[in-house]
Amino acid sequence: STERQVNGVLNLIDLAGSERLSKSGSTGERLKETQ
């Protein structure tokens, strides 16, 4: 369960970071490819 918690935190950080990056433009398209 600890691993799941860590993954959840990392996902939240990832989402926050990706939202910030998507505002800058090109990274938004790259994020869609990875999903």
PDB file of N, CA, C and O in Angstrom:
ATOM      1  N   SER A   1       0.835  -1.212   0.000  1.00  0.00           N
ATOM      2  CA  SER A   1       0.000   0.000   0.000  1.00  0.00           C
ATOM      3  C   SER A   1       0.864   1.256   0.000  1.00  0.00           C
ATOM      4  O   SER A   1       0.445   2.316  -0.465  1.00  0.00           O
ATOM      5  N   THR A   2       2.087   1.117   0.533  1.00  0.00           N
ATOM      6  CA  THR A   2       2.978   2.279   0.544  1.00  0.00           C
ATOM      7  C   THR A   2       3.345   2.672  -0.876  1.00  0.00           C
ATOM      8  O   THR A   2       3.401   3.856  -1.212  1.00  0.00           O
ATOM      9  N   GLU A   3       3.594   1.668  -1.706  1.00  0.00           N
ATOM     10  CA  GLU A   3       3.936   1.960  -3.102  1.00  0.00           C
ATOM     11  C   GLU A   3       2.796   2.705  -3.781  1.00  0.00           C
ATOM     12  O   GLU A   3       3.020   3.643  -4.546  1.00  0.00           O
ATOM     13  N   ARG A   4       1.571   2.274  -3.492  1.00  0.00           N
ATOM     14  CA  ARG A   4       0.422   2.920  -4.120  1.00  0.00           C
ATOM     15  C   ARG A   4       0.334   4.381  -3.680  1.00  0.00           C
ATOM     16  O   ARG A   4       0.026   5.263  -4.482  1.00  0.00           O
ATOM     17  N   GLN A   5       0.608   4.626  -2.398  1.00  0.00           N
ATOM     18  CA  GLN A   5       0.581   6.007  -1.907  1.00  0.00           C
ATOM     19  C   GLN A   5       1.632   6.845  -2.614  1.00  0.00           C
ATOM     20  O   GLN A   5       1.360   7.970  -3.032  1.00  0.00           O
ATOM     21  N   VAL A   6       2.831   6.299  -2.745  1.00  0.00           N
ATOM     22  CA  VAL A   6       3.909   7.035  -3.413  1.00  0.00           C
ATOM     23  C   VAL A   6       3.527   7.316  -4.854  1.00  0.00           C
ATOM     24  O   VAL A   6       3.732   8.424  -5.348  1.00  0.00           O
ATOM     25  N   ASN A   7       2.972   6.318  -5.532  1.00  0.00           N
ATOM     26  CA  ASN A   7       2.551   6.514  -6.920  1.00  0.00           C
ATOM     27  C   ASN A   7       1.479   7.588  -7.009  1.00  0.00           C
ATOM     28  O   ASN A   7       1.483   8.396  -7.938  1.00  0.00           O
ATOM     29  N   GLY A   8       0.568   7.602  -6.054  1.00  0.00           N
ATOM     30  CA  GLY A   8      -0.478   8.613  -6.052  1.00  0.00           C
ATOM     31  C   GLY A   8       0.107  10.009  -5.912  1.00  0.00           C
ATOM     32  O   GLY A   8      -0.303  10.940  -6.605  1.00  0.00           O
ATOM     33  N   VAL A   9       1.069  10.145  -5.007  1.00  0.00           N
ATOM     34  CA  VAL A   9       1.706  11.449  -4.810  1.00  0.00           C
ATOM     35  C   VAL A   9       2.453  11.856  -6.063  1.00  0.00           C
ATOM     36  O   VAL A   9       2.368  13.006  -6.493  1.00  0.00           O
ATOM     37  N   LEU A  10       3.184  10.923  -6.652  1.00  0.00           N
ATOM     38  CA  LEU A  10       3.930  11.227  -7.874  1.00  0.00           C
ATOM     39  C   LEU A  10       2.980  11.623  -8.988  1.00  0.00           C
ATOM     40  O   LEU A  10       3.276  12.531  -9.765  1.00  0.00           O
ATOM     41  N   ASN A  11       1.832  10.945  -9.074  1.00  0.00           N
ATOM     42  CA  ASN A  11       0.859  11.286 -10.113  1.00  0.00           C
ATOM     43  C   ASN A  11       0.322  12.697  -9.908  1.00  0.00           C
ATOM     44  O   ASN A  11       0.130  13.439 -10.871  1.00  0.00           O
ATOM     45  N   LEU A  12       0.079  13.068  -8.640  1.00  0.00           N
ATOM     46  CA  LEU A  12      -0.411  14.419  -8.372  1.00  0.00           C
ATOM     47  C   LEU A  12       0.629  15.450  -8.777  1.00  0.00           C
ATOM     48  O   LEU A  12       0.307  16.465  -9.395  1.00  0.00           O
ATOM     49  N   ILE A  13       1.890  15.178  -8.418  1.00  0.00           N
ATOM     50  CA  ILE A  13       2.973  16.095  -8.793  1.00  0.00           C
ATOM     51  C   ILE A  13       3.072  16.167 -10.304  1.00  0.00           C
ATOM     52  O   ILE A  13       3.255  17.242 -10.875  1.00  0.00           O
ATOM     53  N   ASP A  14       2.947  15.005 -10.954  1.00  0.00           N
ATOM     54  CA  ASP A  14       3.042  14.939 -12.407  1.00  0.00           C
ATOM     55  C   ASP A  14       1.927  15.762 -13.056  1.00  0.00           C
ATOM     56  O   ASP A  14       2.158  16.498 -14.015  1.00  0.00           O
ATOM     57  N   LEU A  15       0.711  15.622 -12.512  1.00  0.00           N
ATOM     58  CA  LEU A  15      -0.416  16.371 -13.071  1.00  0.00           C
ATOM     59  C   LEU A  15      -0.215  17.867 -12.895  1.00  0.00           C
ATOM     60  O   LEU A  15      -0.450  18.645 -13.819  1.00  0.00           O
ATOM     61  N   ALA A  16       0.220  18.266 -11.709  1.00  0.00           N
ATOM     62  CA  ALA A  16       0.443  19.689 -11.459  1.00  0.00           C
ATOM     63  C   ALA A  16       1.525  20.218 -12.384  1.00  0.00           C
ATOM     64  O   ALA A  16       1.397  21.309 -12.940  1.00  0.00           O
ATOM     65  N   GLY A  17       2.595  19.441 -12.548  1.00  0.00           N
ATOM     66  CA  GLY A  17       3.682  19.864 -13.422  1.00  0.00           C
ATOM     67  C   GLY A  17       3.246  19.917 -14.867  1.00  0.00           C
ATOM     68  O   GLY A  17       3.610  20.839 -15.597  1.00  0.00           O
ATOM     69  N   SER A  18       2.465  18.930 -15.287  1.00  0.00           N
ATOM     70  CA  SER A  18       2.053  18.888 -16.693  1.00  0.00           C
ATOM     71  C   SER A  18       1.075  20.020 -17.004  1.00  0.00           C
ATOM     72  O   SER A  18       1.084  20.564 -18.108  1.00  0.00           O
ATOM     73  N   GLU A  19       0.234  20.375 -16.035  1.00  0.00           N
ATOM     74  CA  GLU A  19      -0.675  21.504 -16.266  1.00  0.00           C
ATOM     75  C   GLU A  19       0.123  22.778 -16.449  1.00  0.00           C
ATOM     76  O   GLU A  19      -0.189  23.602 -17.309  1.00  0.00           O
ATOM     77  N   ARG A  20       1.163  22.936 -15.631  1.00  0.00           N
ATOM     78  CA  ARG A  20       2.000  24.124 -15.729  1.00  0.00           C
ATOM     79  C   ARG A  20       2.712  24.131 -17.081  1.00  0.00           C
ATOM     80  O   ARG A  20       2.816  25.171 -17.731  1.00  0.00           O
ATOM     81  N   LEU A  21       3.202  22.956 -17.499  1.00  0.00           N
ATOM     82  CA  LEU A  21       3.926  22.869 -18.764  1.00  0.00           C
ATOM     83  C   LEU A  21       2.990  23.097 -19.943  1.00  0.00           C
ATOM     84  O   LEU A  21       3.372  23.731 -20.927  1.00  0.00           O
ATOM     85  N   SER A  22       1.770  22.584 -19.850  1.00  0.00           N
ATOM     86  CA  SER A  22       0.850  22.701 -20.986  1.00  0.00           C
ATOM     87  C   SER A  22       0.525  24.162 -21.276  1.00  0.00           C
ATOM     88  O   SER A  22       0.197  24.517 -22.409  1.00  0.00           O
ATOM     89  N   LYS A  23       0.615  25.004 -20.257  1.00  0.00           N
ATOM     90  CA  LYS A  23       0.381  26.433 -20.482  1.00  0.00           C
ATOM     91  C   LYS A  23       1.463  27.013 -21.382  1.00  0.00           C
ATOM     92  O   LYS A  23       1.229  27.992 -22.092  1.00  0.00           O
ATOM     93  N   SER A  24       2.653  26.406 -21.354  1.00  0.00           N
ATOM     94  CA  SER A  24       3.743  26.919 -22.182  1.00  0.00           C
ATOM     95  C   SER A  24       3.619  26.426 -23.612  1.00  0.00           C
ATOM     96  O   SER A  24       4.342  26.903 -24.486  1.00  0.00           O
ATOM     97  N   GLY A  25       2.710  25.471 -23.878  1.00  0.00           N
ATOM     98  CA  GLY A  25       2.408  25.117 -25.266  1.00  0.00           C
ATOM     99  C   GLY A  25       2.720  23.701 -25.681  1.00  0.00           C
ATOM    100  O   GLY A  25       1.927  22.793 -25.435  1.00  0.00           O
ATOM    101  N   SER A  26       3.863  23.498 -26.309  1.00  0.00           N
ATOM    102  CA  SER A  26       4.134  22.270 -27.057  1.00  0.00           C
ATOM    103  C   SER A  26       4.084  21.023 -26.187  1.00  0.00           C
ATOM    104  O   SER A  26       3.795  19.943 -26.701  1.00  0.00           O
ATOM    105  N   THR A  27       4.355  21.131 -24.886  1.00  0.00           N
ATOM    106  CA  THR A  27       4.391  19.951 -24.046  1.00  0.00           C
ATOM    107  C   THR A  27       3.012  19.324 -23.909  1.00  0.00           C
ATOM    108  O   THR A  27       2.910  18.129 -23.635  1.00  0.00           O
ATOM    109  N   GLY A  28       1.949  20.102 -24.094  1.00  0.00           N
ATOM    110  CA  GLY A  28       0.599  19.553 -24.011  1.00  0.00           C
ATOM    111  C   GLY A  28       0.384  18.450 -25.029  1.00  0.00           C
ATOM    112  O   GLY A  28      -0.227  17.427 -24.718  1.00  0.00           O
ATOM    113  N   GLU A  29       0.878  18.644 -26.234  1.00  0.00           N
ATOM    114  CA  GLU A  29       0.729  17.630 -27.276  1.00  0.00           C
ATOM    115  C   GLU A  29       1.516  16.384 -26.911  1.00  0.00           C
ATOM    116  O   GLU A  29       1.058  15.264 -27.141  1.00  0.00           O
ATOM    117  N   ARG A  30       2.699  16.577 -26.342  1.00  0.00           N
ATOM    118  CA  ARG A  30       3.532  15.447 -25.967  1.00  0.00           C
ATOM    119  C   ARG A  30       2.849  14.627 -24.864  1.00  0.00           C
ATOM    120  O   ARG A  30       2.945  13.400 -24.850  1.00  0.00           O
ATOM    121  N   LEU A  31       2.159  15.310 -23.941  1.00  0.00           N
ATOM    122  CA  LEU A  31       1.477  14.610 -22.865  1.00  0.00           C
ATOM    123  C   LEU A  31       0.346  13.738 -23.402  1.00  0.00           C
ATOM    124  O   LEU A  31       0.126  12.635 -22.901  1.00  0.00           O
ATOM    125  N   LYS A  32      -0.364  14.215 -24.402  1.00  0.00           N
ATOM    126  CA  LYS A  32      -1.453  13.429 -24.975  1.00  0.00           C
ATOM    127  C   LYS A  32      -0.923  12.149 -25.602  1.00  0.00           C
ATOM    128  O   LYS A  32      -1.586  11.113 -25.556  1.00  0.00           O
ATOM    129  N   GLU A  33       0.265  12.214 -26.187  1.00  0.00           N
ATOM    130  CA  GLU A  33       0.840  11.026 -26.816  1.00  0.00           C
ATOM    131  C   GLU A  33       1.151   9.958 -25.776  1.00  0.00           C
ATOM    132  O   GLU A  33       0.981   8.769 -26.046  1.00  0.00           O
ATOM    133  N   THR A  34       1.604  10.364 -24.587  1.00  0.00           N
ATOM    134  CA  THR A  34       2.019   9.395 -23.586  1.00  0.00           C
ATOM    135  C   THR A  34       0.826   8.727 -22.922  1.00  0.00           C
ATOM    136  O   THR A  34       0.970   7.631 -22.382  1.00  0.00           O
ATOM    137  N   GLN A  35      -0.349   9.351 -22.944  1.00  0.00           N
ATOM    138  CA  GLN A  35      -1.501   8.781 -22.236  1.00  0.00           C
ATOM    139  C   GLN A  35      -2.159   7.626 -22.963  1.00  0.00           C
ATOM    140  O   GLN A  35      -3.136   7.063 -22.470  1.00  0.00           O
TER     141      GLN A  35
END
